[in-house]
């Protein structure tokens, strides 16, 4: 068992997903379409890097002698990572294509609809939860969670409760931000429906 390699692999995995989560959180704050497209491209690259590291973890573990803890630790971000692949990547592609529609005028301010799409809960929240899960895997990779059976149950219970609260906080924050931006889209649509002489 090579603890240093395990920590390096899971640390790299956590760094990629946490960076993607933090950068995706900044998507709605972009000022121009060019800036939004560039940030969406960086998030996509970080997702690809996270997936590549996730695939590399069991491959590297099979090449090393002994039993490695990294594959077990990498299972934690696997489920939210599947949600990223199933939902986030598609939404991120839409945001990137929407921002790419303004390539002839890159300094165009972002339309409210595109800003609301960039703040959708299924875009940033799964990335942040995956990063959190990968971060939680670091103590497993480092071998720090070797407690006696009686104590490990209590510690595991507190850890699960803390992670659940953090995930709930991420989800609520993402939903509140999206709900704050969504009415701006409807206000724009309502203004467009009003006849020109009735304002």
Helices and strands as residue ranges (DSSP letters): H 3-25, G 27-29, H 33-63, H 70-74, H 78-83, I 84-88, H 89-100, G 103-105, H 112-118, H 121-142, H 149-193, G 196-198
